[in-house]
Amino acid sequence: MNTFETYRQVRREAGGTALLLVLLIVFWLLAGFGLYALFPKVALCHIPLWAIFGSLGVWLFAVLGVRVLLCGFKDMELKEARDD
């Protein structure tokens, strides 16, 4: 893998990670504040629905997002790339 290909892959991975961060923030806002605004009294085992989705739901969404990101990541050498 030459320097340009390595740079493109690093940029792709960084962009995907940044996109996942934005999606996590949006999901957290919708799951926590959005559910509280719509269903403030709904609970599961005496725990409000917004608290469950705002904490455990975000964690599960993050794990799923990382699994999706790993499909596009490549294992690269950490040494300096060579131009072939």
C-alpha angles and dihedrals in degrees: 000000000000127000095266094051091047091050092049091050093048091049091048092050093046091049092049091049092049091049090051090051091053091047091050092052092049091047091049092051093048096042095046109030096022095054091044090054092049102035111016095159101041111111140175114210088347092303115116114248092233090056093052095048093038092057114018093028092055091048092052091046090052093050091049091047093051090050089054091047092052090062089067099040121099129207106244135183114257090214120097110288119247126226106228 
